[in-house]
Every structure is written in structure tokens, then in C-alpha cells.
């Protein structure tokens, strides 16, 4: 198991993973940009913004010094949002000694400008070995993990030896980790399910029922699978924890930031209004743009993704858009 660990990013999920590791007795360094917030967490051992009511153990150390955070570490956990990963990777590549360090990425997204997955962004920027890189995905609502509610997850790497080591490092009696080596599939489905979660939230905001949400989730997974297999993913990944498992959780949980954003839009708010009211990043907004462009690029039919794109970025009326979806040409399910 890894012992010398740092988390880059002091947001909701990164801080929760640091908490999990600290409870296992490991010393964890957490890096962030907000010096005031880091000082508050150091002094008060709490974070009212993300983990209200939860005590942060003394073996979590907070710093805004990047060099201190990355020096002499066996495992560096990338806990920044997907749109910030390239910037952090640019910092990391300046430390050549880190090329032999292991990295675990928590970010879920597809870069807008390049349509690259997070592993591609990080590895192309740093030119570090692919065998030292892994991602964590699955039905993981941070608040539930912080409260030690039973949760399962998937660590994915093309290097199964690394995946197994991270698996043992993270697993507890309430957080069970499985391994997987389909990096393309896990990264794609864990990103694209956020688009469907926005759709599920819009459905809730419009007052639709479980029939509509079930249809969105099922057909949403079908279109994600269509795109994923064209891009080289394995079909079985989409029926696993990082696929349907994460999709279900993200679409139904009241703590899902993407579902919550969708609900606000379904209630009549604009995208800008909904985003201004949220303290955490809804990754699905940027991912919707990338997913729509990928579908266009490869000629993949993704009607739900296209509908959400039009609602978010072209101002289309959500209720009218649902009607258009229902009136598409009739076809076979498969």
C-alpha cells in the first residue's frame, strides 16, 4: 500500500478521499489555492462549505505550497476539476523527478478545446509514463463516503499492478474498491453520465415522473455506449460500477451536483442563474459541449446529449425539447 500521499485540490471529492485515507492512519498532504480556507481547515479541522459537521483528522496537512505538496510522494491524487487539470499538469511536468511517481485522477470530463479524455490531457502534457497513471470512478457521492455509508468504487489503470496497489490503499470496511483496465471506457462513461444526470434533473424540475427518468437513464446509457465502443471502450464497462452504477447514483441522488443543476433549469432558471447558485462544479456542463462535438465528429446518434446541448447553450425550452425527443422517428430498441 502507498504511504506517502498528497491530494492536489481541496474540493469536495478530493477532501473526502483525503479523509478516507487519514482514517486509515495515513499522513496526507492536501494542496489548494485558497490560503484562507486552508488556514481555517488547519485551525478548526472542519470545512463548512463541503463537509459540514465532519472533523478532519490531524494527520491531514494543508498547504498552498505546490512543491511541498508534490515532493517525496509515492502517490499523488489529482483532485482538481477537469477544466483545471491541464494547468496542474503543466506545474507537475516541471518536476522531472515526478515522472516515476504514481498518479490517481479523480476528475471526470472531456476537454472542450481538444476533446481529449483526462488521461490524454495529463499524459500528453507531462510526457510521463502511462503505467504510472490510474483513475477512480463509480457511484461515489462524497458526502456518503465521508459519513462512512457503504460505497463501492473502481480504480482503473492499464497497469493492473498499480490498480491493485491503489485498490488496497483505498479499501476500507465501508469503501470497497474494484479494479478495471478499460481506461477508455471508464473515463468516457464516468464523464458522459453527467450529461444524462443534467437531463434527469431537468425531468425532475419539469415535474415528470419515474417513467421519464427511467427512460432517460436507459436510453442515455445506450447512446453513451454507442459512442464509447466507437472510441475503443469495452461494452461490459458500461454495465459496471463506473457505468450504470455511477449513472444511477448521479441521476437520482439529491446530492448530485449535475442533477441539481438540471433541476434548476427545469424549474425555469437559465444556465447562468443555476451555476451562480452552486458552490461546487457541475462537470456535466462542459462535458455536454464536448460530448455533442464528439457525436458530430464521429457521426454517432446521441439525441439526449444533443437535446441537453441545445437547452444549455442555445436556450431551447426544456419542455418543448422533450416533446421533440418523444416525436422522433420510431425505431427498434437495439
DRENVEX-456771 format. One record per residue (C-alpha): chain; x, z, y. Coordinates in nm, 4 decimals. Each point is the difference from the previous one (the first is absolute). Layout:
<nodes>
@padren=A | px=X | pz=Z | py=Y
...
</nodes>
This chain:
<nodes>
@padren=A | px=0.0000 | pz=0.0000 | py=0.0000
@padren=A | px=0.1037 | pz=-0.0575 | py=0.3596
@padren=A | px=0.1021 | pz=0.3059 | py=0.2017
@padren=A | px=0.1296 | pz=-0.1251 | py=0.3375
@padren=A | px=-0.3058 | pz=-0.1614 | py=0.1574
@padren=A | px=-0.1130 | pz=-0.1054 | py=0.3460
@padren=A | px=-0.3275 | pz=-0.1419 | py=0.1299
@padren=A | px=0.0154 | pz=-0.2427 | py=0.2921
@padren=A | px=-0.3269 | pz=0.0442 | py=0.1855
@padren=A | px=-0.1936 | pz=0.3168 | py=0.0756
@padren=A | px=-0.3488 | pz=-0.1463 | py=-0.0370
@padren=A | px=-0.2809 | pz=0.0988 | py=-0.2336
@padren=A | px=0.1204 | pz=-0.1386 | py=-0.3336
@padren=A | px=0.3729 | pz=0.0435 | py=0.0565
@padren=A | px=-0.0495 | pz=0.3636 | py=0.0943
@padren=A | px=-0.2225 | pz=0.0539 | py=-0.3051
@padren=A | px=0.2644 | pz=-0.1412 | py=-0.2351
@padren=A | px=0.2591 | pz=0.2256 | py=0.1659
@padren=A | px=-0.2342 | pz=0.2959 | py=-0.0576
@padren=A | px=-0.0432 | pz=-0.0930 | py=-0.3672
@padren=A | px=0.3775 | pz=-0.0146 | py=-0.0502
@padren=A | px=0.0585 | pz=0.3246 | py=0.1887
@padren=A | px=-0.2493 | pz=0.1768 | py=-0.2252
@padren=A | px=0.2170 | pz=-0.1113 | py=-0.2911
@padren=A | px=0.2891 | pz=0.1895 | py=0.1594
@padren=A | px=0.1831 | pz=-0.3007 | py=0.1458
@padren=A | px=0.1582 | pz=-0.0032 | py=0.3442
@padren=A | px=-0.1552 | pz=-0.2854 | py=0.1963
@padren=A | px=0.1011 | pz=-0.1367 | py=0.3395
@padren=A | px=-0.2784 | pz=-0.1613 | py=0.2047
@padren=A | px=0.0957 | pz=-0.2362 | py=0.2829
@padren=A | px=-0.2304 | pz=-0.0943 | py=0.2846
@padren=A | px=0.0092 | pz=-0.1256 | py=0.3589
@padren=A | px=-0.2292 | pz=0.2595 | py=0.1590
@padren=A | px=0.2400 | pz=0.2848 | py=0.0820
@padren=A | px=-0.2773 | pz=0.2261 | py=0.1291
@padren=A | px=-0.1985 | pz=-0.0358 | py=-0.3228
@padren=A | px=0.3114 | pz=0.0587 | py=-0.2116
@padren=A | px=0.0802 | pz=0.3166 | py=0.1957
@padren=A | px=-0.3569 | pz=0.1250 | py=-0.0435
@padren=A | px=0.0152 | pz=-0.0556 | py=-0.3761
@padren=A | px=0.3380 | pz=0.1739 | py=-0.0175
@padren=A | px=-0.1262 | pz=0.3048 | py=0.1906
@padren=A | px=-0.3599 | pz=0.0273 | py=-0.1226
@padren=A | px=0.0372 | pz=-0.1631 | py=-0.3470
@padren=A | px=-0.3295 | pz=-0.1842 | py=0.0502
@padren=A | px=-0.1209 | pz=-0.3414 | py=0.1139
@padren=A | px=-0.3473 | pz=0.0279 | py=0.1518
@padren=A | px=-0.0254 | pz=-0.3748 | py=0.0503
@padren=A | px=0.0419 | pz=-0.1026 | py=-0.3654
@padren=A | px=0.0038 | pz=0.3064 | py=-0.2276
@padren=A | px=-0.1987 | pz=0.2649 | py=0.1818
@padren=A | px=-0.0034 | pz=0.3367 | py=-0.1738
@padren=A | px=0.2877 | pz=-0.0822 | py=-0.2365
@padren=A | px=0.3300 | pz=0.1877 | py=0.0242
@padren=A | px=0.3137 | pz=-0.2147 | py=-0.0072
@padren=A | px=0.2679 | pz=0.1823 | py=-0.2078
@padren=A | px=0.3310 | pz=0.1039 | py=0.1501
@padren=A | px=0.1883 | pz=-0.2451 | py=-0.2243
@padren=A | px=-0.1372 | pz=-0.2916 | py=0.2047
@padren=A | px=0.2442 | pz=-0.0720 | py=0.2828
@padren=A | px=-0.1087 | pz=-0.2062 | py=0.3017
@padren=A | px=0.2327 | pz=-0.2153 | py=0.2096
@padren=A | px=-0.0082 | pz=-0.2841 | py=0.2522
@padren=A | px=0.3641 | pz=-0.0825 | py=-0.0770
@padren=A | px=-0.0052 | pz=-0.3129 | py=-0.2167
@padren=A | px=0.3560 | pz=0.0387 | py=-0.1251
@padren=A | px=-0.0673 | pz=0.3569 | py=-0.1067
@padren=A | px=-0.3111 | pz=-0.1144 | py=-0.1849
@padren=A | px=0.1687 | pz=-0.2719 | py=-0.2059
@padren=A | px=0.3456 | pz=0.1487 | py=-0.0618
@padren=A | px=0.0909 | pz=0.1218 | py=-0.3487
@padren=A | px=-0.3390 | pz=-0.0729 | py=-0.1561
@padren=A | px=-0.0811 | pz=-0.1141 | py=-0.3553
@padren=A | px=-0.3538 | pz=-0.1151 | py=0.0831
@padren=A | px=-0.1316 | pz=-0.1162 | py=0.3366
@padren=A | px=-0.3790 | pz=-0.0249 | py=0.0234
@padren=A | px=-0.1264 | pz=-0.2583 | py=0.2471
@padren=A | px=-0.3095 | pz=0.1613 | py=0.1491
@padren=A | px=-0.0455 | pz=-0.2085 | py=0.3148
@padren=A | px=-0.2961 | pz=-0.2376 | py=0.0517
@padren=A | px=0.0477 | pz=-0.3560 | py=-0.1246
@padren=A | px=0.0366 | pz=-0.1452 | py=0.3513
@padren=A | px=0.2924 | pz=0.2387 | py=0.0672
@padren=A | px=0.1894 | pz=-0.0632 | py=-0.3238
@padren=A | px=0.2126 | pz=-0.2871 | py=0.1307
@padren=A | px=0.1193 | pz=0.2115 | py=0.2935
@padren=A | px=0.0969 | pz=0.2856 | py=-0.2323
@padren=A | px=0.1682 | pz=-0.2437 | py=-0.2402
@padren=A | px=0.2085 | pz=-0.1293 | py=0.2918
@padren=A | px=0.1211 | pz=0.3562 | py=0.0600
@padren=A | px=0.0749 | pz=0.0543 | py=-0.3687
@padren=A | px=0.2070 | pz=-0.3159 | py=-0.0430
@padren=A | px=0.2546 | pz=0.1368 | py=0.2489
@padren=A | px=0.0920 | pz=0.2661 | py=-0.2564
@padren=A | px=0.1797 | pz=-0.2074 | py=-0.2624
@padren=A | px=0.0437 | pz=0.3028 | py=-0.2253
@padren=A | px=-0.3779 | pz=0.0067 | py=-0.0471
@padren=A | px=0.0151 | pz=-0.3225 | py=-0.2015
@padren=A | px=0.0415 | pz=0.2182 | py=-0.3103
@padren=A | px=-0.2762 | pz=0.2439 | py=0.0991
@padren=A | px=-0.3443 | pz=-0.0185 | py=-0.1614
@padren=A | px=-0.3092 | pz=-0.0755 | py=0.2113
@padren=A | px=-0.3673 | pz=0.0742 | py=-0.0629
@padren=A | px=-0.2428 | pz=-0.1808 | py=0.2297
@padren=A | px=-0.3405 | pz=0.1495 | py=0.0847
@padren=A | px=-0.1074 | pz=-0.2741 | py=0.2448
@padren=A | px=-0.2837 | pz=-0.2348 | py=-0.0945
@padren=A | px=-0.0221 | pz=-0.3279 | py=0.1847
@padren=A | px=0.0993 | pz=-0.3636 | py=0.0433
@padren=A | px=0.1996 | pz=-0.0835 | py=0.3111
@padren=A | px=-0.2028 | pz=-0.2115 | py=0.2429
@padren=A | px=0.2743 | pz=-0.2259 | py=0.1311
@padren=A | px=0.1655 | pz=-0.0827 | py=-0.3328
@padren=A | px=-0.2709 | pz=0.0747 | py=-0.2628
@padren=A | px=0.2653 | pz=0.1953 | py=-0.1914
@padren=A | px=-0.0747 | pz=0.3002 | py=-0.2206
@padren=A | px=0.1697 | pz=0.3281 | py=0.0928
@padren=A | px=0.2688 | pz=-0.0329 | py=-0.2679
@padren=A | px=0.0867 | pz=-0.3449 | py=0.1359
@padren=A | px=0.0173 | pz=0.1322 | py=0.3573
@padren=A | px=0.2260 | pz=0.2894 | py=-0.0963
@padren=A | px=0.2299 | pz=-0.1805 | py=-0.2428
@padren=A | px=0.0434 | pz=-0.3113 | py=0.2147
@padren=A | px=0.0760 | pz=0.2125 | py=0.3065
@padren=A | px=0.2486 | pz=0.2335 | py=-0.1666
@padren=A | px=0.1350 | pz=-0.2321 | py=-0.2724
@padren=A | px=0.0028 | pz=0.3067 | py=-0.2273
@padren=A | px=-0.0347 | pz=-0.0295 | py=-0.3816
@padren=A | px=-0.3533 | pz=-0.0500 | py=-0.1306
@padren=A | px=0.0695 | pz=0.2327 | py=-0.2945
@padren=A | px=0.0178 | pz=0.2954 | py=0.2431
@padren=A | px=-0.3489 | pz=-0.0599 | py=0.1402
@padren=A | px=-0.3406 | pz=0.1323 | py=-0.1113
@padren=A | px=-0.3510 | pz=0.0403 | py=0.1420
@padren=A | px=-0.2638 | pz=0.2706 | py=-0.0442
@padren=A | px=-0.3651 | pz=-0.1058 | py=-0.0210
@padren=A | px=-0.3340 | pz=0.1071 | py=-0.1432
@padren=A | px=-0.3146 | pz=0.1948 | py=0.0871
@padren=A | px=0.1810 | pz=0.2522 | py=0.2176
@padren=A | px=-0.2010 | pz=0.1583 | py=0.2809
@padren=A | px=0.2654 | pz=0.2143 | py=0.1692
@padren=A | px=-0.2243 | pz=0.2977 | py=0.0768
@padren=A | px=-0.0995 | pz=0.0354 | py=-0.3662
@padren=A | px=0.3641 | pz=-0.0069 | py=-0.1131
@padren=A | px=0.0901 | pz=0.2603 | py=0.2626
@padren=A | px=-0.2797 | pz=0.2223 | py=-0.1340
@padren=A | px=0.1304 | pz=-0.0484 | py=-0.3577
@padren=A | px=-0.3135 | pz=-0.1793 | py=-0.1176
@padren=A | px=0.0829 | pz=-0.1969 | py=-0.3202
@padren=A | px=0.1300 | pz=-0.3459 | py=0.0910
@padren=A | px=0.1689 | pz=-0.2899 | py=-0.1775
@padren=A | px=0.2443 | pz=-0.2497 | py=0.1445
@padren=A | px=0.2294 | pz=-0.2887 | py=-0.0968
@padren=A | px=0.3691 | pz=-0.0420 | py=0.0757
@padren=A | px=0.0979 | pz=-0.3647 | py=-0.0249
@padren=A | px=0.3464 | pz=-0.1502 | py=-0.0212
@padren=A | px=0.1549 | pz=-0.2927 | py=-0.1803
@padren=A | px=0.2616 | pz=0.2573 | py=-0.1016
@padren=A | px=-0.1892 | pz=0.2145 | py=-0.2537
@padren=A | px=0.2855 | pz=0.2521 | py=-0.0152
@padren=A | px=-0.0537 | pz=0.0711 | py=0.3701
@padren=A | px=-0.3789 | pz=0.0074 | py=-0.0455
@padren=A | px=0.0327 | pz=0.2601 | py=-0.2751
@padren=A | px=0.2311 | pz=0.2178 | py=0.2105
@padren=A | px=-0.2403 | pz=-0.0051 | py=0.2955
@padren=A | px=-0.2897 | pz=0.0596 | py=-0.2403
@padren=A | px=0.1601 | pz=0.3246 | py=-0.1171
@padren=A | px=0.1012 | pz=0.0953 | py=0.3543
@padren=A | px=-0.3573 | pz=-0.0207 | py=0.1323
@padren=A | px=-0.2181 | pz=0.1053 | py=-0.2942
@padren=A | px=-0.1652 | pz=0.3433 | py=0.0056
@padren=A | px=-0.2939 | pz=0.1683 | py=-0.1718
@padren=A | px=-0.2307 | pz=-0.1539 | py=0.2649
@padren=A | px=0.1828 | pz=-0.3266 | py=0.0788
@padren=A | px=0.0493 | pz=-0.2223 | py=-0.3052
@padren=A | px=0.2175 | pz=-0.3082 | py=0.0494
@padren=A | px=0.0021 | pz=-0.3117 | py=-0.2173
@padren=A | px=0.2628 | pz=-0.2746 | py=0.0047
@padren=A | px=-0.0421 | pz=-0.3746 | py=0.0520
@padren=A | px=0.2389 | pz=-0.2931 | py=0.0548
@padren=A | px=-0.2382 | pz=-0.2587 | py=0.1515
@padren=A | px=0.1280 | pz=0.0325 | py=0.3560
@padren=A | px=-0.1860 | pz=-0.3073 | py=0.1283
@padren=A | px=-0.3324 | pz=0.1139 | py=-0.1434
@padren=A | px=0.0231 | pz=0.3634 | py=0.1059
@padren=A | px=0.1054 | pz=-0.0847 | py=0.3545
@padren=A | px=-0.2663 | pz=-0.2652 | py=0.0458
@padren=A | px=-0.2974 | pz=0.1906 | py=-0.1374
@padren=A | px=0.0912 | pz=0.3263 | py=0.1741
@padren=A | px=0.0095 | pz=-0.1922 | py=0.3289
@padren=A | px=-0.2991 | pz=-0.2299 | py=-0.0436
@padren=A | px=-0.2379 | pz=0.2716 | py=-0.1200
@padren=A | px=0.0089 | pz=0.1369 | py=0.3561
@padren=A | px=-0.1779 | pz=-0.3154 | py=0.1171
@padren=A | px=-0.2783 | pz=0.0616 | py=-0.2515
@padren=A | px=-0.0148 | pz=0.3655 | py=0.1090
@padren=A | px=-0.0716 | pz=-0.1153 | py=0.3554
@padren=A | px=-0.2805 | pz=-0.2152 | py=-0.1423
@padren=A | px=-0.1361 | pz=0.3016 | py=-0.1910
@padren=A | px=0.0046 | pz=0.2056 | py=0.3194
@padren=A | px=-0.1843 | pz=-0.2711 | py=0.1912
@padren=A | px=-0.2597 | pz=0.0018 | py=-0.2786
@padren=A | px=-0.0401 | pz=0.3763 | py=0.0440
@padren=A | px=-0.0266 | pz=-0.0347 | py=0.3760
@padren=A | px=-0.2722 | pz=-0.2622 | py=-0.0361
@padren=A | px=-0.1952 | pz=0.2378 | py=-0.2225
@padren=A | px=0.0290 | pz=-0.2078 | py=-0.3157
@padren=A | px=-0.0144 | pz=0.1701 | py=-0.3388
@padren=A | px=0.2056 | pz=0.0364 | py=-0.3146
@padren=A | px=-0.1035 | pz=-0.3452 | py=-0.1237
@padren=A | px=0.1724 | pz=-0.1634 | py=0.2942
@padren=A | px=0.3114 | pz=0.2161 | py=-0.0238
@padren=A | px=0.0329 | pz=-0.0616 | py=-0.3736
@padren=A | px=-0.0239 | pz=-0.3735 | py=0.0597
@padren=A | px=0.2638 | pz=0.0119 | py=0.2737
@padren=A | px=0.2414 | pz=0.1952 | py=-0.2194
@padren=A | px=-0.0511 | pz=-0.2201 | py=-0.3073
@padren=A | px=0.0138 | pz=-0.3349 | py=0.1759
@padren=A | px=0.2751 | pz=0.1290 | py=0.2271
@padren=A | px=0.2166 | pz=0.0786 | py=-0.2991
@padren=A | px=-0.0758 | pz=-0.3466 | py=-0.1394
@padren=A | px=0.1334 | pz=-0.1723 | py=0.3111
@padren=A | px=0.3048 | pz=0.2280 | py=0.0192
@padren=A | px=0.0761 | pz=-0.0870 | py=-0.3627
@padren=A | px=-0.0328 | pz=-0.3728 | py=0.0720
@padren=A | px=0.2590 | pz=0.0204 | py=0.2747
@padren=A | px=0.2262 | pz=0.2413 | py=-0.1874
@padren=A | px=0.0311 | pz=-0.2076 | py=-0.3141
@padren=A | px=0.0852 | pz=-0.3096 | py=0.2039
@padren=A | px=0.2800 | pz=0.2008 | py=0.1634
@padren=A | px=0.1394 | pz=0.1126 | py=-0.3360
@padren=A | px=-0.1736 | pz=0.3306 | py=-0.0713
@padren=A | px=-0.1118 | pz=0.1050 | py=-0.3475
@padren=A | px=-0.3784 | pz=0.0037 | py=-0.0473
@padren=A | px=-0.0043 | pz=0.3414 | py=-0.1711
@padren=A | px=0.1463 | pz=0.1668 | py=0.3090
@padren=A | px=-0.3272 | pz=-0.0553 | py=0.1843
@padren=A | px=-0.1938 | pz=0.2051 | py=-0.2552
@padren=A | px=0.2457 | pz=0.2918 | py=0.0243
@padren=A | px=0.0422 | pz=0.2997 | py=0.2276
@padren=A | px=0.1600 | pz=-0.1982 | py=0.2815
@padren=A | px=-0.2782 | pz=-0.2585 | py=-0.0306
@padren=A | px=-0.3560 | pz=0.1023 | py=-0.0756
@padren=A | px=0.0925 | pz=0.3698 | py=0.0125
@padren=A | px=0.1297 | pz=-0.0174 | py=0.3552
@padren=A | px=-0.2784 | pz=-0.2401 | py=0.0993
@padren=A | px=-0.2729 | pz=0.2428 | py=-0.1107
@padren=A | px=0.1546 | pz=0.2959 | py=0.1800
@padren=A | px=0.0675 | pz=-0.1885 | py=0.3224
@padren=A | px=-0.3522 | pz=-0.1452 | py=0.0101
@padren=A | px=-0.1927 | pz=0.3223 | py=-0.0670
@padren=A | px=0.2040 | pz=0.2903 | py=0.1387
@padren=A | px=-0.1119 | pz=0.1474 | py=0.3342
@padren=A | px=0.3720 | pz=0.0653 | py=0.0595
@padren=A | px=0.0908 | pz=-0.3693 | py=-0.0346
@padren=A | px=0.1172 | pz=-0.1191 | py=0.3401
@padren=A | px=-0.0808 | pz=-0.3661 | py=-0.0748
@padren=A | px=-0.3526 | pz=0.0760 | py=-0.1225
@padren=A | px=-0.0488 | pz=0.2232 | py=0.3052
@padren=A | px=0.1094 | pz=-0.2751 | py=0.2362
@padren=A | px=-0.2392 | pz=-0.2422 | py=-0.1691
@padren=A | px=-0.2858 | pz=0.2472 | py=0.0347
@padren=A | px=0.0611 | pz=0.0268 | py=0.3727
@padren=A | px=-0.0178 | pz=-0.3782 | py=0.0324
@padren=A | px=-0.3159 | pz=-0.0077 | py=-0.2119
@padren=A | px=-0.1456 | pz=0.2527 | py=0.2439
@padren=A | px=0.0538 | pz=-0.2457 | py=0.2838
@padren=A | px=0.3433 | pz=0.0902 | py=0.1354
@padren=A | px=0.2585 | pz=-0.2648 | py=0.0838
@padren=A | px=0.3328 | pz=-0.0014 | py=-0.1829
@padren=A | px=0.1726 | pz=0.1352 | py=0.3111
@padren=A | px=-0.2498 | pz=0.2863 | py=0.0321
@padren=A | px=0.0310 | pz=0.0921 | py=-0.3668
@padren=A | px=0.3802 | pz=-0.0029 | py=0.0089
@padren=A | px=0.0130 | pz=0.2127 | py=0.3161
@padren=A | px=-0.1962 | pz=0.2767 | py=-0.1729
@padren=A | px=0.2321 | pz=0.0239 | py=-0.3016
@padren=A | px=0.3113 | pz=0.2173 | py=-0.0251
@padren=A | px=0.1339 | pz=-0.1709 | py=-0.3145
@padren=A | px=0.0949 | pz=-0.3635 | py=-0.0554
@padren=A | px=-0.2547 | pz=-0.2208 | py=-0.1773
@padren=A | px=0.2370 | pz=-0.2398 | py=-0.1780
@padren=A | px=-0.2843 | pz=-0.2311 | py=-0.0984
@padren=A | px=-0.0403 | pz=-0.1440 | py=0.3514
@padren=A | px=0.3388 | pz=-0.1713 | py=0.0057
@padren=A | px=-0.0259 | pz=-0.0762 | py=-0.3730
@padren=A | px=-0.3282 | pz=-0.1861 | py=0.0578
@padren=A | px=0.1807 | pz=-0.2476 | py=0.2240
@padren=A | px=0.2798 | pz=-0.0515 | py=-0.2551
@padren=A | px=-0.2430 | pz=-0.0282 | py=-0.2924
@padren=A | px=-0.2080 | pz=-0.2610 | py=0.1828
@padren=A | px=0.3108 | pz=-0.2045 | py=0.0764
@padren=A | px=0.1234 | pz=0.0252 | py=-0.3606
@padren=A | px=-0.3375 | pz=-0.1207 | py=-0.1258
@padren=A | px=0.0159 | pz=-0.2969 | py=0.2378
@padren=A | px=0.3613 | pz=-0.0760 | py=-0.0919
@padren=A | px=-0.0614 | pz=-0.0087 | py=-0.3751
@padren=A | px=-0.3554 | pz=-0.1325 | py=0.0066
@padren=A | px=-0.1477 | pz=0.3119 | py=-0.1666
@padren=A | px=-0.3706 | pz=0.0740 | py=0.0448
@padren=A | px=-0.0283 | pz=0.3512 | py=0.1491
@padren=A | px=-0.3447 | pz=0.0160 | py=0.1670
@padren=A | px=-0.0089 | pz=0.3769 | py=0.0579
@padren=A | px=0.3466 | pz=0.0004 | py=0.1552
@padren=A | px=-0.0975 | pz=-0.2971 | py=0.2182
@padren=A | px=-0.3160 | pz=0.1799 | py=0.1097
@padren=A | px=0.1898 | pz=0.3145 | py=0.0999
@padren=A | px=0.2545 | pz=-0.2113 | py=0.1875
@padren=A | px=-0.2794 | pz=-0.1613 | py=0.2010
@padren=A | px=-0.1611 | pz=0.3383 | py=0.0745
@padren=A | px=0.3265 | pz=0.1633 | py=0.1092
@padren=A | px=0.1685 | pz=-0.2835 | py=0.1858
@padren=A | px=-0.2741 | pz=-0.2452 | py=0.0984
@padren=A | px=-0.2689 | pz=0.2507 | py=0.0940
@padren=A | px=-0.2587 | pz=-0.1215 | py=-0.2522
@padren=A | px=-0.3083 | pz=0.2152 | py=-0.0515
@padren=A | px=0.0430 | pz=0.2039 | py=-0.3216
@padren=A | px=-0.3636 | pz=-0.0253 | py=-0.1108
@padren=A | px=-0.0128 | pz=-0.3774 | py=0.0543
@padren=A | px=0.3287 | pz=-0.0380 | py=-0.1863
@padren=A | px=-0.1398 | pz=0.1859 | py=-0.3021
@padren=A | px=-0.2955 | pz=-0.2386 | py=0.0012
@padren=A | px=0.2367 | pz=-0.2959 | py=-0.0060
@padren=A | px=0.1849 | pz=0.1512 | py=-0.2955
@padren=A | px=-0.3244 | pz=0.0403 | py=-0.1935
@padren=A | px=-0.1049 | pz=-0.3590 | py=0.0693
@padren=A | px=0.3199 | pz=-0.1649 | py=-0.1196
@padren=A | px=-0.0368 | pz=-0.2655 | py=-0.2721
@padren=A | px=-0.1069 | pz=0.1542 | py=-0.3288
@padren=A | px=0.2644 | pz=-0.0027 | py=-0.2743
@padren=A | px=0.1168 | pz=0.1524 | py=-0.3278
@padren=A | px=0.1440 | pz=0.3517 | py=0.0123
@padren=A | px=0.3279 | pz=-0.1075 | py=-0.1630
</nodes>
